[in-house]
C-alpha cells in the first residue's frame, strides 16, 4: 500500500509517496502527517516545513520508540566484514529484505560464525542512519536454525550430481602445459577478466586470449554461459575454456550452481577451468570443472608458465647439452689416443681410422653448430616476441586511450548539462503558465466557506446568510451570502 503525505497551504501542497511494508500500517497512524483527516486543520502547524534532517530524525525517533526490541527470522545474504571488524549483511525471505549490522563487541556471544545462506533469528532493534535515510536492524543476538533455501538447494544438487559421477576424478580432462589459445567466458565489464588478461600478458605474452561476453549474474546468466560453452565446443579452436567471475554474494553466484550449466561443463570436449569468486567461494561449477582456481588471477598463474623462467630453462638445457657433447668428444679422443699407443706399428691403418674419426668429428661439430645456431635463432625470436609484448608499452597505449575517452566524456557531460538546463527552463515556464496563481492573476477567484474552509463549487452548497471568504490573487474578501442561484440569469432565492 502507499500513503500520500500533505503539508502547507490549501494552494500549495508538498506530496511524497512512500511504500509501506506489511506490519508497518499501524505506524502510519502515529505519524504527524497522517491519521484521521476529519481532525480540525488548526491542530496541525500548517506553516512548518520540515527539513530532510528533521524528517529523518522524526522517523528515527518513531521507529526506535515503536520497536525498542524485536526478533526477525530470515536468511543471511551479502555477508561482509570490513576492516572495522563489524559484520554487515542482508536478512531476507521470499518477499523482502532488510539491512542488518552486528557490531564487533557483540560477536563474542555468537555460538558459531555466521555465513551466507544460513537460516537465523536475529534479535535487536530498528534504527535509522539519518545522513542517508536508511533504516536497518541493529543485531544483538543471532540464533542459528540451519541452512537457508539456497544452501539446501546447493547441497541437494551437489549430492545428485556427485552420485551421477560428474565430480569423479576419472572424468577430468588433462590441461596442456603451454596453452596457445584460451577462451574466457565472462562479462567484459568486470574486473576479473582484466586481472586475468594482465597476468597472462605478463607471464606468457604469446598466448592468444579470446573473451566470449555473457551475463554472469541474473536469471538468464546460467543459460547464457551454458550456451557459450556449447558454442565454443562447436568450433574446437581453443585449448582451454575459463569460466571467469569476481566475488559476490551467494545470490550473485547462483548462475554457477545451475544444473544445466553443470551438465554443459561436464559435456565439454575442451577442458574447462572455473575461476569464480574468491578463494572461500565454492559453486557446483567448481566441482564439475577440470580444474578449480581460487580466483581469476590465480587461474592465469596456474594455466600459463612464466616465459622468462622458461627461457632460462632452455638456456640451461642448451649449455648442459654443449657440456655433455664436449665431454663425449674428449672421452672419444682419449680412447683413440690410448688405442694408438697399444697398436704400435699399425700406424697406417690407424691413420686411416683417425682420419675417418676426424672427419666424423668435424661433421658432428658442424651438425652441433647448426643445431646450436637454430636454437639461438628460436631464442632470439622468442625474445623479440617478448619485447613486442612489453607491458610498459601496452600500458602507455592504454593510458593514452583512457585520456582520450575521459576528454570525450567531459565534453559529452557538458553538452548534456546544457541541454538539461534548457529543458528545465522550458518546464519551469510551462508550470508557471498553469499555476493556480496565474489563474487568479487573470481575474478568477476561489470561494470557500469561512468556518469549514471547504471550497464552494456549486451554489447549492451555501445558503443565504452564510459567511464565506473569497481568495484573490492578492488578499481575500469576507462576504455574507444574500442570495443563491444555480444558473446564471435566473431568480436567486432570498434568505
C-alpha positions as CSV (number, residue, x, y, z in Angstrom):
1,X,0.0,0.0,0.0
2,X,1.1,3.7,-0.2
3,X,0.3,6.8,1.7
4,X,0.2,10.5,0.5
5,X,1.6,13.0,3.0
6,X,0.4,16.6,2.6
7,X,1.6,19.9,4.3
8,X,1.2,23.6,3.6
9,X,-1.4,26.0,2.5
10,X,-4.6,25.0,0.5
11,X,-3.0,26.2,-2.7
12,X,0.5,24.7,-2.2
13,X,0.9,21.0,-1.2
14,X,4.1,19.1,-0.8
15,X,3.4,15.5,-1.7
16,X,5.7,12.5,-1.2
17,X,4.8,8.8,-2.0
18,X,6.3,6.2,0.3
19,X,5.9,2.4,0.2
20,X,4.6,0.9,3.4
21,X,5.7,-2.7,4.2
22,X,3.4,-5.3,5.8
23,X,3.3,-4.8,9.6
24,X,4.0,-1.0,9.3
25,X,0.4,0.2,8.8
26,X,0.0,0.9,12.5
27,X,3.0,3.2,12.4
28,X,1.4,5.4,9.8
29,X,-1.4,6.3,12.1
30,X,1.1,7.7,14.6
31,X,3.0,9.8,12.0
32,X,2.3,13.5,12.3
33,X,1.1,13.9,8.7
34,X,-1.4,11.0,8.7
35,X,-4.4,9.8,10.7
36,X,-8.0,11.0,10.7
37,X,-8.5,13.6,8.0
38,X,-11.5,14.9,9.8
39,X,-9.4,16.4,12.6
40,X,-9.5,20.2,12.7
41,X,-6.9,21.7,10.5
42,X,-5.8,24.1,13.1
43,X,-4.4,21.2,15.2
44,X,-1.5,21.0,12.8
45,X,1.2,23.5,12.3
46,X,0.4,24.3,8.7
47,X,3.2,26.8,8.4
48,X,6.1,24.5,9.4
49,X,8.2,22.9,6.6
50,X,10.4,20.0,7.6
51,X,14.0,19.8,6.5
52,X,15.3,16.4,5.4
53,X,17.4,16.0,8.6
54,X,14.3,16.9,10.8
55,X,12.2,14.4,8.9
56,X,14.8,11.6,9.2
57,X,15.2,12.4,12.9
58,X,11.5,12.2,13.4
59,X,11.3,8.9,11.6
60,X,14.2,7.6,13.7
61,X,12.5,8.5,16.9
62,X,9.3,7.0,15.7
63,X,10.8,3.6,14.8
64,X,13.1,3.4,17.8
65,X,10.3,4.1,20.2
66,X,7.8,1.8,18.4
67,X,10.3,-1.1,18.2
68,X,12.7,-0.9,21.2
69,X,13.4,-4.7,20.8
70,X,12.2,-7.3,18.2
71,X,13.1,-10.6,16.7
72,X,13.3,-11.2,12.9
73,X,13.7,-14.5,11.1
74,X,15.3,-14.8,7.7
75,X,18.3,-16.0,5.7
76,X,21.7,-14.3,5.7
77,X,22.9,-12.9,2.4
78,X,25.7,-10.4,1.2
79,X,27.7,-11.0,4.4
80,X,30.8,-8.9,4.6
81,X,33.4,-7.9,7.3
82,X,35.3,-4.7,6.6
83,X,38.5,-3.6,8.5
84,X,36.4,-2.3,11.3
85,X,35.5,-5.9,12.3
86,X,31.7,-5.3,12.3
87,X,29.5,-7.7,10.3
88,X,27.2,-6.2,7.7
89,X,24.7,-8.5,5.9
90,X,21.2,-8.6,4.5
91,X,18.4,-10.6,6.2
92,X,15.9,-11.8,3.6
93,X,12.9,-14.0,2.9
94,X,11.0,-14.8,-0.2
95,X,9.3,-11.4,-0.4
96,X,11.6,-8.8,1.2
97,X,14.9,-8.0,2.7
98,X,16.4,-5.6,5.3
99,X,19.9,-4.4,6.0
100,X,21.5,-5.6,9.3
101,X,24.7,-5.0,11.3
102,X,26.3,-6.9,14.1
103,X,28.9,-4.8,15.9
104,X,32.3,-6.3,16.8
105,X,31.8,-6.2,20.5
106,X,28.6,-8.4,20.2
107,X,30.3,-11.1,18.2
108,X,31.9,-12.8,21.1
109,X,28.5,-14.1,22.2
110,X,27.9,-16.0,18.9
111,X,27.8,-19.8,19.1
112,X,29.3,-20.0,15.6
113,X,30.4,-17.7,12.8
114,X,27.5,-16.6,10.5
115,X,27.7,-17.4,6.8
116,X,25.7,-16.7,3.6
117,X,22.7,-19.0,3.2
118,X,22.2,-19.7,6.9
119,X,18.6,-19.5,8.3
120,X,18.7,-17.4,11.6
121,X,16.6,-15.4,14.0
122,X,18.1,-12.0,14.7
123,X,17.2,-10.2,17.9
124,X,17.8,-6.5,18.3
125,X,16.3,-3.1,17.4
126,X,15.4,-0.9,14.4
127,X,17.4,2.2,13.9
128,X,17.8,4.9,11.1
129,X,21.0,6.2,9.7
130,X,20.0,9.8,9.4
131,X,22.6,11.1,6.9
132,X,21.3,8.6,4.2
133,X,17.8,8.0,5.5
134,X,18.4,4.2,5.6
135,X,16.9,2.1,8.2
136,X,18.5,-1.2,9.4
137,X,18.4,-3.8,12.1
138,X,21.0,-3.4,14.9
139,X,21.6,-7.1,15.9
140,X,22.4,-8.0,19.5
141,X,22.0,-11.8,19.2
142,X,21.7,-14.5,16.5
143,X,20.0,-17.9,16.8
144,X,21.1,-20.3,14.1
145,X,18.4,-22.7,12.7
146,X,20.4,-24.3,9.9
147,X,21.0,-23.8,6.2
148,X,18.8,-21.5,4.1
149,X,16.9,-22.3,1.0
150,X,19.8,-21.6,-1.4
151,X,22.2,-23.6,0.7
152,X,19.8,-26.6,0.9
153,X,19.3,-26.5,-2.9
154,X,23.1,-26.3,-3.3
155,X,23.7,-29.4,-1.1
156,X,20.9,-31.4,-2.8
157,X,22.2,-30.7,-6.3
158,X,25.8,-31.4,-5.3
159,X,24.7,-34.8,-3.9
160,X,22.7,-35.6,-7.0
161,X,25.5,-34.8,-9.5
162,X,28.1,-36.5,-7.4
163,X,26.0,-39.6,-7.4
164,X,25.9,-39.5,-11.2
165,X,29.7,-39.3,-11.4
166,X,30.0,-35.7,-12.6
167,X,32.6,-34.9,-10.0
168,X,34.7,-38.1,-10.5
169,X,38.5,-37.6,-10.9
170,X,38.5,-40.1,-13.8
171,X,36.2,-37.6,-15.8
172,X,38.7,-34.8,-15.5
173,X,40.5,-33.8,-18.7
174,X,44.2,-33.0,-18.9
175,X,45.2,-29.4,-19.5
176,X,48.0,-28.5,-21.9
177,X,51.3,-27.4,-20.3
178,X,51.6,-24.4,-22.6
179,X,48.1,-23.4,-24.0
180,X,48.2,-21.5,-27.2
181,X,44.6,-20.3,-27.1
182,X,42.4,-19.6,-24.1
183,X,38.7,-18.5,-24.2
184,X,37.3,-16.6,-21.3
185,X,33.6,-16.9,-20.8
186,X,32.8,-13.8,-18.7
187,X,31.5,-10.3,-18.5
188,X,33.8,-8.0,-20.4
189,X,33.0,-5.2,-18.0
190,X,34.1,-7.0,-14.8
191,X,37.5,-6.5,-13.1
192,X,38.1,-10.3,-13.1
193,X,38.7,-10.5,-16.9
194,X,41.1,-7.6,-16.8
195,X,43.1,-9.2,-14.0
196,X,43.3,-12.4,-16.0
197,X,44.5,-10.6,-19.1
198,X,47.0,-8.5,-17.2
199,X,48.7,-11.5,-15.6
200,X,48.5,-13.6,-18.8
201,X,50.3,-10.8,-20.7
202,X,53.0,-10.7,-18.0
203,X,53.6,-14.4,-17.8
204,X,53.3,-15.6,-21.4
205,X,52.6,-12.8,-23.9
206,X,52.4,-15.2,-26.9
207,X,49.2,-16.9,-25.7
208,X,46.1,-15.9,-27.7
209,X,43.2,-14.8,-25.5
210,X,39.5,-14.5,-26.6
211,X,36.6,-13.2,-24.5
212,X,33.1,-14.6,-25.0
213,X,30.8,-12.0,-23.4
214,X,28.0,-13.2,-21.2
215,X,26.0,-12.1,-18.2
216,X,27.5,-13.6,-15.0
217,X,24.5,-12.9,-12.7
218,X,20.8,-12.8,-13.1
219,X,18.1,-15.2,-14.1
220,X,19.4,-15.6,-17.7
221,X,23.1,-15.9,-16.8
222,X,23.2,-19.7,-16.4
223,X,21.6,-20.3,-19.8
224,X,23.9,-17.8,-21.5
225,X,27.0,-19.4,-20.0
226,X,25.9,-22.9,-20.9
227,X,25.2,-21.8,-24.5
228,X,28.6,-20.1,-24.7
229,X,30.3,-23.4,-23.6
230,X,28.5,-25.3,-26.3
231,X,29.2,-22.6,-28.9
232,X,33.0,-22.7,-28.2
233,X,33.0,-26.5,-28.3
234,X,31.4,-26.4,-31.8
235,X,34.5,-24.6,-33.1
236,X,37.1,-26.6,-31.2
237,X,39.7,-23.7,-31.9
238,X,40.7,-23.2,-28.3
239,X,42.8,-25.2,-25.8
240,X,41.1,-24.2,-22.6
241,X,37.8,-22.6,-21.5
242,X,37.9,-20.4,-18.4
243,X,34.7,-19.5,-16.5
244,X,35.7,-16.2,-15.0
245,X,33.8,-14.1,-12.4
246,X,34.8,-11.9,-9.5
247,X,33.5,-12.3,-6.0
248,X,29.9,-11.6,-4.9
249,X,27.1,-12.7,-2.6
250,X,25.5,-16.2,-2.7
251,X,22.7,-14.8,-4.9
252,X,25.2,-13.3,-7.3
253,X,27.0,-16.7,-7.7
254,X,23.7,-18.6,-8.2
255,X,24.1,-19.0,-12.0
256,X,27.2,-21.2,-11.4
257,X,25.1,-23.5,-9.2
258,X,22.7,-24.3,-12.1
259,X,22.2,-27.9,-13.0
260,X,22.1,-27.3,-16.8
261,X,25.3,-25.3,-16.6
262,X,27.0,-28.1,-14.7
263,X,26.0,-30.6,-17.3
264,X,27.3,-28.3,-20.1
265,X,30.7,-28.1,-18.3
266,X,30.7,-31.9,-17.9
267,X,29.9,-32.5,-21.6
268,X,32.6,-30.1,-22.9
269,X,35.2,-31.7,-25.1
270,X,37.5,-28.8,-24.2
271,X,39.0,-28.6,-20.7
272,X,37.1,-26.2,-18.5
273,X,38.6,-24.2,-15.7
274,X,36.5,-22.5,-13.1
275,X,37.8,-19.2,-11.7
276,X,34.7,-17.9,-9.8
277,X,34.6,-15.6,-6.8
278,X,37.1,-15.6,-4.0
279,X,39.0,-18.5,-2.5
280,X,36.3,-19.2,0.1
281,X,33.5,-19.3,-2.6
282,X,32.6,-22.8,-3.9
283,X,30.0,-23.4,-6.6
284,X,28.7,-26.5,-8.4
285,X,30.7,-25.4,-11.4
286,X,33.9,-25.7,-9.3
287,X,33.3,-29.4,-8.6
288,X,32.4,-30.3,-12.2
289,X,35.2,-28.4,-14.0
290,X,38.5,-30.0,-14.8
291,X,40.4,-27.5,-12.6
292,X,39.2,-25.1,-9.9
293,X,41.2,-21.9,-9.5
294,X,40.7,-19.9,-6.3
295,X,40.4,-16.6,-8.2
296,X,40.6,-15.3,-11.8
297,X,44.1,-14.0,-11.1
298,X,45.2,-17.4,-9.7
299,X,43.8,-19.1,-12.9
300,X,46.2,-17.1,-15.1
301,X,49.0,-18.1,-12.8
302,X,48.1,-21.8,-12.9
303,X,47.4,-22.1,-16.6
304,X,50.4,-20.1,-18.1
305,X,54.1,-20.7,-17.4
306,X,56.4,-17.8,-16.8
307,X,58.0,-17.1,-20.2
308,X,61.2,-15.7,-18.7
309,X,61.7,-18.7,-16.5
310,X,61.0,-21.0,-19.5
311,X,63.7,-19.2,-21.5
312,X,66.1,-19.6,-18.6
313,X,65.3,-23.3,-18.6
314,X,66.0,-23.5,-22.4
315,X,69.3,-21.8,-21.9
316,X,70.3,-24.1,-19.1
317,X,69.4,-27.2,-21.2
318,X,71.4,-25.8,-24.1
319,X,74.5,-25.2,-22.0
320,X,74.1,-28.7,-20.4
321,X,73.9,-30.3,-23.9
322,X,77.0,-28.5,-25.0
323,X,78.9,-29.7,-22.0
324,X,77.7,-33.3,-22.5
325,X,78.8,-33.3,-26.1
326,X,82.1,-31.8,-25.4
327,X,82.8,-34.4,-22.6
328,X,81.8,-37.1,-25.0
329,X,84.2,-35.9,-27.7
330,X,87.0,-35.6,-25.1
331,X,86.4,-39.2,-23.9
332,X,86.5,-40.5,-27.5
333,X,89.7,-38.6,-28.2
334,X,91.3,-40.1,-25.1
335,X,90.2,-43.6,-26.1
336,X,91.7,-43.1,-29.6
337,X,95.0,-42.0,-28.2
338,X,95.1,-45.0,-25.9
339,X,94.4,-47.4,-28.7
340,X,97.0,-45.7,-30.9
341,X,99.7,-46.4,-28.2
342,X,98.6,-50.1,-28.0
343,X,98.6,-50.7,-31.7
344,X,102.2,-49.5,-32.1
345,X,103.3,-50.3,-35.7
346,X,99.8,-50.4,-37.0
347,X,100.1,-46.7,-37.6
348,X,99.0,-46.8,-41.2
349,X,95.6,-48.5,-40.6
350,X,95.2,-46.4,-37.6
351,X,96.0,-43.2,-39.5
352,X,93.1,-44.0,-41.9
353,X,90.9,-44.7,-38.9
354,X,91.9,-41.5,-37.2
355,X,91.3,-39.6,-40.4
356,X,87.8,-41.0,-40.5
357,X,87.3,-40.2,-36.9
358,X,88.4,-36.6,-37.6
359,X,86.0,-36.4,-40.5
360,X,83.2,-37.7,-38.4
361,X,84.2,-35.3,-35.6
362,X,84.2,-32.4,-37.9
363,X,80.8,-33.4,-39.3
364,X,79.5,-33.8,-35.8
365,X,80.8,-30.4,-34.8
366,X,79.2,-28.8,-37.9
367,X,75.9,-30.5,-37.1
368,X,76.2,-29.4,-33.5
369,X,76.9,-25.8,-34.6
370,X,73.9,-25.9,-36.9
371,X,71.7,-27.2,-34.0
372,X,73.0,-24.5,-31.7
373,X,72.5,-21.8,-34.3
374,X,68.9,-23.0,-34.8
375,X,68.3,-22.9,-31.1
376,X,69.9,-19.4,-30.9
377,X,67.6,-18.2,-33.7
378,X,64.5,-19.6,-31.9
379,X,65.5,-18.0,-28.6
380,X,66.1,-14.7,-30.4
381,X,62.6,-14.9,-32.0
382,X,61.1,-15.6,-28.6
383,X,63.0,-12.7,-27.0
384,X,61.7,-10.4,-29.8
385,X,58.1,-11.5,-29.2
386,X,58.6,-10.8,-25.5
387,X,59.9,-7.3,-26.3
388,X,56.9,-6.6,-28.5
389,X,54.6,-7.6,-25.7
390,X,56.3,-5.3,-23.2
391,X,53.8,-4.4,-20.5
392,X,55.1,-0.8,-20.3
393,X,54.5,-0.2,-24.0
394,X,51.0,-1.6,-23.8
395,X,50.3,0.4,-20.5
396,X,51.3,3.7,-22.2
397,X,48.9,2.9,-25.1
398,X,46.1,2.1,-22.6
399,X,46.8,5.4,-20.7
400,X,46.6,7.4,-23.9
401,X,43.3,5.8,-24.9
402,X,41.9,6.4,-21.4
403,X,42.9,10.1,-21.5
404,X,41.1,10.5,-24.9
405,X,38.0,8.8,-23.6
406,X,38.0,11.0,-20.5
407,X,38.1,14.1,-22.6
408,X,35.2,12.9,-24.8
409,X,33.2,12.1,-21.6
410,X,33.8,15.6,-20.2
411,X,32.6,17.2,-23.5
412,X,29.5,14.9,-23.6
413,X,28.7,15.7,-19.9
414,X,28.9,19.4,-20.6
415,X,26.6,19.2,-23.6
416,X,24.2,17.0,-21.6
417,X,24.1,19.6,-18.7
418,X,23.4,22.5,-21.1
419,X,20.5,20.5,-22.8
420,X,19.0,19.6,-19.4
421,X,19.2,23.2,-18.2
422,X,17.3,24.3,-21.3
423,X,14.7,21.6,-20.8
424,X,14.4,22.7,-17.1
425,X,13.7,26.3,-18.2
426,X,11.0,25.1,-20.6
427,X,9.3,23.0,-17.9
428,X,9.5,25.9,-15.4
429,X,7.8,28.2,-17.9
430,X,5.1,25.6,-18.5
431,X,4.5,25.1,-14.8
432,X,4.2,28.9,-14.2
433,X,1.7,29.1,-17.1
434,X,-0.7,26.5,-15.4
435,X,0.0,27.6,-11.8
436,X,-3.1,28.5,-9.7
437,X,-1.6,31.9,-9.0
438,X,-1.5,32.6,-12.7
439,X,-5.2,31.7,-12.9
440,X,-6.0,34.1,-10.0
441,X,-3.9,36.8,-11.6
442,X,-6.3,36.7,-14.7
443,X,-9.2,37.8,-12.5
444,X,-10.5,34.4,-11.2
445,X,-11.2,33.8,-7.5
446,X,-11.7,30.9,-5.1
447,X,-14.7,30.9,-2.9
448,X,-14.8,28.8,0.3
449,X,-16.9,28.5,3.5
450,X,-15.5,30.6,6.2
451,X,-15.8,28.0,9.0
452,X,-15.0,24.8,7.3
453,X,-12.7,26.3,4.6
454,X,-14.4,24.0,2.1
455,X,-14.1,25.2,-1.5
456,X,-17.5,26.2,-2.9
457,X,-18.1,24.9,-6.5
458,X,-21.9,24.9,-6.5
459,X,-24.4,27.5,-5.3
460,X,-26.4,24.7,-3.6
461,X,-23.5,24.3,-1.1
462,X,-24.3,27.6,0.6
463,X,-27.4,29.3,1.9
464,X,-28.4,32.9,2.2
465,X,-26.9,34.3,5.4
466,X,-23.8,32.0,5.3
467,X,-20.4,33.6,5.7
468,X,-17.8,33.0,3.0
469,X,-14.4,34.2,2.0
470,X,-13.1,34.9,-1.5
471,X,-9.4,34.3,-2.2
472,X,-8.0,36.7,-4.8
473,X,-4.6,37.0,-6.5
474,X,-3.6,39.4,-3.7
475,X,-5.6,39.2,-0.5
476,X,-9.0,37.9,0.4
477,X,-12.6,39.2,1.0
478,X,-15.0,38.1,3.6
479,X,-18.7,38.2,2.5
480,X,-22.2,37.3,3.6
481,X,-24.4,35.4,1.1
482,X,-27.5,37.4,0.2
483,X,-29.0,35.1,-2.4
484,X,-28.2,31.9,-4.3
485,X,-29.0,30.8,-7.9
486,X,-27.9,27.5,-9.6
487,X,-27.8,29.1,-13.1
488,X,-26.8,32.5,-14.3
489,X,-29.7,34.8,-15.1
490,X,-32.4,33.1,-13.0
491,X,-34.1,34.5,-10.0
492,X,-31.9,33.9,-6.9
493,X,-33.5,32.5,-3.8
494,X,-33.7,35.0,-0.9
495,X,-32.9,34.4,2.7
